[in-house]
Amino acid sequence: MKNVLISVSDKTGIVDFAKELTALGAKIISTGGTYKLLKENNVDVTEVSEVTGFAECLDGRVKTLHPTVHGGILARRDDVSHMEQIEALGIEPIDMVVVNLYPFKQTILKEGIDFTTAIENIDIGGPTMLRSAAKNFKDVAVVTDSEDYAKVIAELKEKGSISYDTKYSLALKVFEATSHYDTLIAGYLKEYASINEFGPTLTVTYEKVQDMRYGENPHQSAAFYKEIKGTKGSLASAKQLWGKELSYNNINDTNGALEALKEFGIEEPVVVAVKHGNPCGIGSADTIAEAYKKAYEGDPLAIFGGIVVANREIDLATAELIASIFIEVVVAPSYNQQAFDVLSKKKNIRLLELADIGYNNYTRELKKVMGGMLIQDRDNKLFDELRCVTKRQPTEKEMQDLIFALKAVKCTKSNAISLAKDKMLVANGPGQVSRIWSLMNAIRQGGDKIKGSVMASDAYFPFDDCVREAAKAGITAVIHPGGSVNDELSIKACDELGMAMVMTGVRHFKH
C-alpha cells in the first residue's frame, strides 16, 4: 500500500486506521474535513490539491474529480500501456481508496428538512471514486465501511498485502452501497415531486433488521429487511420489550394482524387475533379487556398460539386474560407496569410496543413471483357506497355489524366469508376455492354464535346458495360488492327469506 486516498463523511475509527496505514509505510492523501482531522491528530497526510495541482472549488463540490486521482485509481497494473501513460502524465498509482458518502439518508430522515439541504447532501465525487476503485479491485483495495478497517490492517500486517478474495468482497460491498445510495435519492425525488405512476423500471432498497434462525419452514433460510422511510406504525418500527427474537412466521402473521387492526382505526378499543395470516378473532368494546374477551370468544381454539394486537395500552385486566393461554406475540401502543410484570413472566411470549399503531397511510405493496415482481396500489378503500338492494333495510345495529364484518373480510384470504355480531367476529371462513365452502366452514366453526349474526363476502355471490345457507344458520343480513350477472338471484332470495342485503361496489380479493 504505497498511496492511500482517504475521504470520509463518517469519521468513525479513521484516525486510528490512518495511523496504522502510515506505520506500514503508506502515504495518506486526503480532502477537506478528513485532511483537517488527520492533521490535527498528527497523521502525516497530504492534501489532495497538492497531488492534483488544482484547488478545491465550488464549496468543495469539486476536489477529487480529476485525472490525477482517477488515473491513479483506474490504471491497470498488468497493462503496460496504462502504466506507461500514467508515468508520462506524472500520475502515481493509488493503491487503496477509503471513502464513505455524504449522509443523504440521515439528512432526509430529519424532520422538516428542506429540499436544498437534501440535494446538497448528494455525494458526487465519493461514489465516483468508489466505483472507479471497485471496478479496478484486482489492483486497488476499496473500503467504504469502518467495520472493515480491522480486517484490512490484519491482512496487511500478516501477509503484506490484501488478498484477492477480500478485495473482491470489498468491491461488491461498494456496488451494494452505491446502488442503495442512488435508489434512496431517486425515491426521495419521486416522493418530493409526488410522482406515483409505475415507471419503466422498479428500484427499491431496504436495510437488514435481522437474520433469522429459519424461514417459513426450518429448511428455509431467511432475513428481515425494512424500508428506509415509511415505517411509521409498522412492525419495522416496533420496539421489542420482552421475549426471544421474532421468527419469519411471527413477523408475517403480526403484519397481517396490524393490517386488520388498522382497518378499525383508533376511535374505540379494538383487539385483533390472527393465526396463519388470517383473523381468527376481532372484538371491539368500551374497554380493551372487553375487546380482548370478544376476540378470544370468537374462536378460543384458533387464538391459541396466535398473534394479538391492540390499539390501546394493555392494562392489568387485559394482561391477565392474555396470560391465561399461550400467545406468541402481543403488540400494543404501551403496557402499564402491572401488565408488563404479568406478561413478562411467560417465557415464550414476545411483547412489542408500537407507537402510531393506527397509522394507515401506506400507498404501495410488492409481491415477489418467480422471475419477477408485482407492484400495486394498496387496498385502501373499504367501499364506494353502501346501497341496500333488498326490500328490508338493515337495522342500525345490523349496519354496524355489517361494516365490522366487511373490515374483517377485507383482511382475510380469499375466497373469504366473515360473520360478525355485536362488534365481534363470531366466525371466519378464509381461503377456499369455493365461496360456499368458506361459508360452510365459518358456520361449522361458529356454532350457536352464528344465530343473529351478519355476513360479509370479499367478492360477489355468483349464485344464491350462500344466501340460502346463511339464512338456515340464522344470519340476518349480508354485505358484498355486487357485480355478478346473477346478483338478482341473491337479492330475490334475501327478499324471500326476510334478509337485508347491502352492496359496496368494491371487491377485496386477498391472495
Secondary structure, 3 states (H helix, E strand, C coil): CCEEEEEECCCCCHHHHHHHHHHCCCEEEECHHHHHHHHHCCCCEEEHHHHHCCCCECCCCECCCCHHHHHHHHCCCCCHHHHHHHHHCCCCCCCEEEEECCCHHHHHCCCCCCHHHHHHCCCCHHHHHHHHHHHCCCCCEEECCHHHHHHHHHHHHHHCCCCHHHHHHHHHHHHHHHHHHHHHHHHHHHHHCCCCCCCCCCCCCEEEEEECCCCCCCCCCCEEEEECCCCCCCHHHCEEEECCCCCHHHHHHHHHHHHHHHHCCCCCCEEEEEECCEEEEEEECCCHHHHHHHHHHHCCCCCCCCEEEECCCECHHHHHHHHCCCCCEEEECCECHHHHHHHCCCCCCEEEECCCCCCCCCCEEEEEECCEEEEEECCCCCCCCCEECCCCCCCHHHHHHHHHHHHHHHCCCCCCEEEECCCEEEEEECCCCCHHHHHHHHHHHHHHHHCCCEEEECCCCCCCHHHHHHHHCCCCEEEECCCCCCHHHHHHHHHHHCCEEEECCCCCCCC
